[in-house]
Amino acid sequence: MHVVAMHDMNAPICSAAPRHAFTRAIAIVLAATIALAVPTSTTAAQGTQAQSAAPAAGVAGMTRDELTAFAKLDVAISLARDSAQFQLALARNKTPATQQQLRDKLSAQIADMIRRAGTTDAEYQRKTYVVSSDSEARKEFDALVAKLTGVPTPGQVVAVAAAPAVRVPPGAAGVHVGHVVNAFGDTPNGRGLLPTALAEASTAAQHASLALRMPTNLEAMKLHAGHVIHAIDPTIVTMGPGLGYGVKKAALGVANHIELAAKADGASANVTMHATHVATAARAVVARADQVLALARQIQDATSASVAAALVSQLVSLTSQLTAGVDANGDGKIGWQESEGGLQQAQEHVTLLSAG
C-alpha cells in the first residue's frame, strides 16, 4: 500500500545488517502502535488543547486518531512482511517446508500485532479498503506514513543533487566508461546508464512491494504489476511511475558500452578484466528483467486474488534481485557471474575498473 523504509536496494541482500534494521524498526513502530492503542493519562486541559489543535473528524468516517493508529499498525505490518520476504528470498530457505513455516510465522506475527494494537483483522481489512478506495483518506494516510518512515509520499519526486562525476580511465576507454557511470545522451536527464538502471530497478521493486501489501485486491495487484512492467520496459506499458527508459534497456546499454571500453585502443588490463565482470552482471540483469516481465504479465492475466498474490510474492523476490543479485550457489556470497550478478555487482566492478 505504501512505501516503507525496507532495506537499501543498493545494499547486498546477503548482508546481516538489514535483518537487524528490520527487527529494530518493527519493535519501534509496534511500540508506538501499542502506545497509541492504550491511552496515557493526560489532564483535562491537555485533552481540550489537543482537540482544539486537531479536530476529531478525519476522512472517510475515520477520525484523525484512528487514521494515525491505522498508519502505525500498517507500517509495522509492512515491515514484518518485508522482513519475511527477505527470508523467503534466501536460497537456503527455498524448500517447501521452510517456505510454509516462514509464511505461518508471518501470519502469526501479523495477528499478534493486530491484537496488541487493540483492533481486529476485520477492522484492519475495512480500513485498508477505505484507504485504498478513498482519495482523501489515501492522501492523509500517505502523509502520515511519510512522517513515520521518513520516506517520501508515493508518487512524489524528491529533488536530489547531482552526484559528482566518477573518475574514469583516460582515452577512448574512459569515454565509454563515462557513458556507463556519468552521462549518456538518450537517458532521462542525461544520467549514466548504470544510475538509470538502478533507479528503474528501485521503482520496479517498490511497486512489487506495493502489490504485496494488497493480497486480496486483484485490481490493485494488476495495477502495480503494470507499474513494474513500465519500469522494466516502457515500450510495453508506456505510462507509469518510472523514468520511461527501463531497466532492460539501461542494463543492456551498460553491458554494450563497458564492452566497447574493453575493446578501445589503450584499454588497460584492469579495464579489460573488470569490464567482463560488469558486462556479465549487467546481462544477467537483462535476463532477470525478462523473467520479471513474464511474471508481471501472469499477474495481469490472473483471475483470482489468491493466484495473483502467490505470483506477487515471487515478483517481490525477483525485482529485488535486479539490484542485489542472488546467491544462486548458496555459498553466502553474491558474485558477478551470470547466475548471480545484479546491478550492485556491476557497480562494484565498474568502481574497481575505474580505479586503475
Phi, psi and omega in degrees: 000326184214176180264127177240164179284084181286246173234154178302119184290350176265001180264150181298132180290343181276356180293149177280341184301316180303324181297317179293321179296319178300314183299315180295317183295317179298317181297317182295311183291321179295322177299320178293323179296315181294320179299323180290325182287336180248099187300139174272162182286129177226158179282160179299324181294320178296319180297316180297318180297318180296321181294323181288329181282326182225109181300146182295324182294134178246241180224151175050040177078007178249131176288165180298321178296320179296317180294321178295315179298319179295318180298317179296318179295317182294322176297316180298316179295319180296321177297319178297319179295318179298319179297319179295321178296324176301314180293320180296331183280345182291137183302324183289347182255019187274359178288148181305321182294317180291320178300316180294320179299317180294321179292320178296320179297318178296316179301317179294322180294317179295317179300320179292320177300315180296317180296314183290339176278359176078029180226190180233163179297321180298319180291322177297317179294322179298314181291327175299317179295317180301311183292328180285333188251345182251118187296322180291319177296319180297318180298315180293319179298313180299322178295320178295318180296320179299321179291321182291322188256341185079007179262134183303153177303135180308137179093344179270139179261126180264128180292126181238132179297142180299134179290146178297147182298139177281136178293133183240160179297159180286164172079196185298326179300318181296330178299314182288324175296322176299323176298326180286313191257335188246305187203143176215145192299321189255009178276158175302129181062014176068021182288165176296159183294321181290314174301325178294315179298318179297318180295317180292321178295322177298319178295318179299314180295321179300314184282335170297319179293322177297320177297322182295335183279358177230063188290350178255359183252096185299315183294323179295319179296320178295321179300312182288332173298321176296322177295323176297315179301317180301319181288335179275312182210095184289357173283343179270307173244108192281338181246139179171189186273359182279187181279346182089013180248312174099140177302316187297312181294318182294316180294321177295322176297320176302311182299314183295315185284329178288329175290324175296324177298319181293331182271352184291150177301134177083004179298133181285166177298325179295317178297314182298316182294307185286337175299321177298319180293316180297313182297320180297315179296318181295320179289331173296324177294319178300315179296319179293326178298322177295323177295320177298316179300315180298319180291318179296324177294323177298322178296318179295333180270353183296146181252358177219151180295325182294320178293315181298318183298321178296322178289323179297322178302319176292323181296322179300313180297316185290320179291327177294330180286344175302319179268310189281341189076191182212140178279079188292327183263003174069025181268007178084005180228153176243118183258185181273353186301162187306322184279347188239324193301144173230189181295330179294319179294323175299318180294319179299318185279335174288331174293317177295322178298317184286345184284344182197000000 
